[in-house]
Amino acid sequence: MLGLLTVGPLSDRFGRKTLVIMTGVAGGTLGIAKSFATSYWLYVTLEFLEAAIGDPISPIYTLAIEMVASKSRATYTTICMTGAGVGGILFALAAWMIPYWRTLLRVIYAPGLLAIFFIYLLDESPRWLLANGKKDKAVRIITKAAKLNKMDKEEHLNLISYEKDKGPSFATVIRDTFKSTSLLKRLFVCSIWWIAGTFVYFGLIVNSTFLEGNKYLNFGLTATMKCVGNFCAGNIINKFNRKVPLIVCFVACAILCAGQPFLPKNLLWLQITNYMVGFLLSCTSFCIIYIFTSELFPTQSRNSMHALCSAVGRIGSMISPQTPLLIVYWSGLPTLTFAVVSLTAGLVTLLVPDTTDQSLPDTVRQAEKMETNISTNHSGLNLDEKSMRTF
């Protein structure tokens, strides 16, 4: 939560690439340092610092979506998010082969130190460079990309214009959002989405080790389901609307989680299949949330609101590791809790408009008109998207 509220603004100030390198190296360093911890409180302190300044996901995600054309953004984003699933599979394999926790930490965090080589392997976001008045650097990166893709864009490079971003402060964004009833309602719904999404997603991952069978294999299966879930989400948001698929994913996940405790204990294959399909639906809904949230808010507050909702959502990820404690009262209580939370998130989705057939709003007024399905541009392309086609 703290990292989302600090790393995000820092990447806006110093650049996506800079923060990817800094957080990647910091995460690797702090992770290795945890393996040498001699007390519980030292370990907890290092864990806190790693989460606060050692998570490169936010700047990586932003860099990724700013490097691709608008029409391919959804597909490209879900492909990039598949990397987290692959990492989960490798982590399960490493934990299986290296049971001693200190050695395991050193093995899984050491690759983070390689982020220092991103200085030479990564390019900065051209959009960030233009927003900060660094046109020459942006043109060099675009030229390199054009040559790599065998595209002749030389005649258009001199036409690129920029204006240094002087958007509202975070406090101003919060004030304007709370003044609008529509945006306040969306902030509430999106916060519920993120809390429910992280709670169910991470909760199912943690509790997967309590399933019958090999706990490492079960954990690896959840990571595999994340890859499949990202693929499903990419196809769904390209072919169907946002709202109905999200509701279906939440409700179906709730049904499967609610039925998990009542499955026959002797049918191991049925238990694992039901659990993994429920997790698959959770992964799919999480991916849709990422896209849906950014489309509900106007341009001037889109990034800030997305970060705020994501930060609030970490409440769910903080509570989810405690759910195994509920087994003391009843073995099926954790998954039943996931069912209630997921069903709640599905129901509140009815309160927001679908954004599929509407162009992204640039102002608060345009965002408010989405409530009545009013769209001033039926082509689905706003001025911001038109300008981005220069790239």
N, C-alpha and C positions, 0 to 999 in steps of 0.2 A: 504493500500500500504506500509506504513512504517512498519507495523507489519510483513508482509511477508518477508521484507528485513532484519528484526532483529530477529524475533522469530525463523525463519528457521536456520540461522547460529548458534544461541544459542542452539537449540536442537541438532545440530551436535557436539557442544562443550561439553554440560553438560548432554545430554541424552534426549530421547523422554519423558520418564516418568516424569522427573524433570520439563520439560517445560509444560507438560499437567497439572500438579498440580499447578505450579506457575501461569500460564495464567488463569486457571479455577478459582482459588481463587481471583486473581486480577480482573477478569471480574465481578465476583459476588460482590466484595467489591466496585468497582467503580460504578457498576450499582445501588447498594443501595444508594451510596453517591449522585448519580444524583437526587434521590427522595427528597433529603434535600437541593438542590440547591436553592439559594435565588436570583440569577441573571442569565440573559441569558448567559453572558460570562463565568460564573462559570460552567454552564451546558455544554456549548460547549467545555470547557477545559476538563471536566471529560469525555465527549463523545469521544474526541480525544485520551485521555489516554487509555480509554477502548479499542478502536479499535487498538491502537498501542501495548499494552501489555496484553490485556485481552481477546484475541481470541485464544482458544486452538485448533481450527480446524486443523491448519497446523501440529502441532506435533501429534495430534490424528490420522490424515490421514496417516502420515509417519509410526507411530507405528503399525497401522492396517495392512498396506501392507507388513511390514517387519516381521509380525508374521504368515504369511500364505504362503503355497507353491505356486510356480510360476503358476502352472496350474489352481489354484483356485483364483488367485489374482483379476482378473476382476470381477468375481461373488461376491467375498467377499467385494470388494471395493464398488460396487453398493449397496449391502445390508447395509453396514455401512452408506453410504450417505443417505439412506432412513430415518435415524434418524432425519435429518434436516427437512424432510417433516412432521414427527410426531410432532416435536417441533413446527412447524408452526401451525398445527391443534390445539395443546394445547394452543398456544399463542392466536389464534382467540377466543377460548372458554373463556380464562381468560379475554381478553379485553371486551368481550361481558358481562361477569358477573361482572367485576370491572371497571366501567367507569372512576373513579377518577385516574388520571395518576400517582400521587405519590404513591398511594397504589398499583397500577398495577406494577410499577417498583420494588417495594419491594417484591412482590409475585413472579415475573418471574425471578428475579436475585438471590433471596435467595438460590435456589438449587445450584448455582455456588459455594457457600461456602463449599458444601459437597465434593468438589474435593479434599479437604485435606485428605479424607479417602482413596484416590487412593494410598496413601503411602502403605497401606496394601492390597488393592484390585487389583492393577496393577503390572505386571512384566515389567521390562525393555526389550527393543528389544535385542534379542541374537546377531543379526547382528551388532548392535551398540556396544555392549559389546566386541565382538570379534575384531571389527575394532579399538577399543581403548585398546586392550591388556588385557581384563578382562575375560580370558577364564574360570576361575573357576566359576564365577557368571553365565556366559552363560550356562555352562554345568549343573548347578543346575536347571536353568529354563527349559532347554530342557528335563532333566530327569523328572521334575515334569509334564511337558506336556505329555511326553511319558506314564507315569503312569496313568495320567488322561484319556488318550485315549486308555489305555490297550495295549500299544505297547512295544515290547521288543527291545530297541535300545541301551542297555547297552554296547554291544560289539563294537559299532561304536563311542561312545563318545570320547574315547581316540585318535581316528583318526582325530578329528576336528583340523584343523590348522587355523592360523590367521596371518594377517599381518597388522600392524597399518597403517591406511589410511594416506598417505602423498600426497594427490591429489593436483592439481594446485589451486592457489588462485583464488578468484572470478575475479580479474582483468585479470589474465592470461586466464581464460575461456572466458571472453568477447573479449579479443584480438584475440584468436584463432578462435572464432566464426566469427568475422568480417573479418578475413582473407579468410575464405571459402565462396565462392559465394553461394553454395548450402545451407549451414547452415544459412547464412545471410538471404536468401530467406525464409527459414523455420521459422526463428525467426520473420520475418515480418508477414508471414501468421498466425503463432500461436498468435502473438500479436493482429492481427485483430480478430481472433477467440475469444480470451478472452475478448477483448473490446466489441465485438458484443454480446457475450454470456451473460456477466454480465449486459450490457445495456438493452437488451431485457428481460432477466430473471427478474431482479429487477424492471425494468420499468413496466412490466405486473403485478407484484405483487402490486406495488404502485397504479397503475391505476385501479386495480380490485375493489377498494372501490368506484369508480365512476360509476360502472355498476348499472343498475336498480336492485332493490331488496335490501335485507339485506346485508350491507357491511361486516359484520362479517362472515356471511355465505359464501359470495363470496371469502373473504380472506381465509377462511378455505378450500374452494374448490381448490384454487390454491395450498395450501399445500398438499392436497390429490393428486393432479395431479403430484406433485413432486415425491411422493412415487411411483405412477404408472410409471412415466417417468424413474425413476431409474431401475425399474423392466424391462421395455422395453429395456433400454440401455444394461442391463446385458445380455439379450437374444440376442440382435442384435450383440454385439461385440463378442459373443461366436459362433454364427452361420454364420455371414456374414462378409464382409470386413468392414474396417473402413471408407474409403473415400466416397463411394457411399451413404451409409446410412446417413453420416453427411451432404452431399450435399442435399439429399432429405429432411432431417429434417429442414435445414435452408430455403430452397426454399418453402416448404410447409407451414412453419411458416409465411414466408413473404406473401404468398397468403392469408392466413387466416387473418392476421393482416390488410392487405390492404383492404379486403372486410368487415371488422368489421364496419366501419362508414356507410356503405350503406345498412346494414340489417334493416328491418322494426322495428321501435321503439316499436310497439305493440306486437311483438313476442319476449317476454322476454326469453323464453326457448331457442330460436334460437341464440339470442345474447350471452347468457351465455355459451351455448354449443360451439359455434364457438370460443369464447374467451378462454375457458378452453382447447380445443383441441390445439389451438395455443400455449398456455402455456405448455401443455404436450410435444409438439414437441421441445419447447425451453429447457425444462428440459432434454429431451433425448439427444439433441445435446450437452448440457453442460457436461453431463456424458461422452459422447464419446470424447469430447475435453480433459478431464482429462487424459484419457488413451492414446489417439492419440499423444498428445504433448510429453509425456515421451518416446514414441517409435521413434520419429523422430531425436533425438539427441544421440550422442555417450555416452558411459558410463561415461567418465571422466567429462562430462558437463551436464549430464541429469538432475540431481537434481537442479543445479544452473539455467539452462535454464527454467525448469518448474516453479521455483519460480519467475524468472524474468518475464516470460510471464504472470503469474498470477498477479504479482504486477502491470504490465502495464495495465492489464485488469481491474484493479480497477478504471481506468478512466471512464469506462462505468458505474460502480456502483455509482460513484460520480455524474455523469450527470443525470442518470435515475430518481432520485427523483425530478428533475426540470421539467420533461416532463408534469406533470399536468398543468403547467403554460401555455402550448401551447393551452389549451382549450379556452383561451380568444380569440384566432384568429379563431379557428374552433374546434368543439368537436372531430372530427376524426383525428386531426393532430398528437396526440401522437402515436396512433397505426399505422398510415401511416409512421411515422418516424421509428418505430420498423421494419416495412416491408422493408424499404429501407436498413437499417443496416443489417438485417438478409440476404437479398438477396446478398448484397455485400460480406458478410462472406462466403456464399455458392459458389459464383463465384471464390473467391481467393483460395478455397480448391482445385481447378483444378491444382494449381501450385505445389502441393506437391505429393510425391509418396505414394501409399498405403503400409502399413506396415504389413498387416495381414499375408502374406505368407513368410515374410522375418525375419530372426533372428535379434535380437537386435544388433545394431552396437556397437562395443567397442571403435573404433577409428574414427577420423575425416574422414580418407580415406574410411573406411567401410560405413560410413554414406553417403558419397558422391556417392558411388557405387549404393546406393538405387535409385538414379535418373534414372538409366538405368535397374532397376530391377535385378541387379547382386547380387547374394547371394552365399557366399563361403560355407554356411552350409545349405543344403536344408532340414535338419531335423528340422530346426526351433529352435535349441538349441545351445546357445553359451557357451563359457567356463565359463562365470560368472554363468549362470543358472545351469550348471553341478555341479559347486562347491556348489551351494546353496542346491542341493539335499541332501547334508549331513544332512540337517535339516529335 
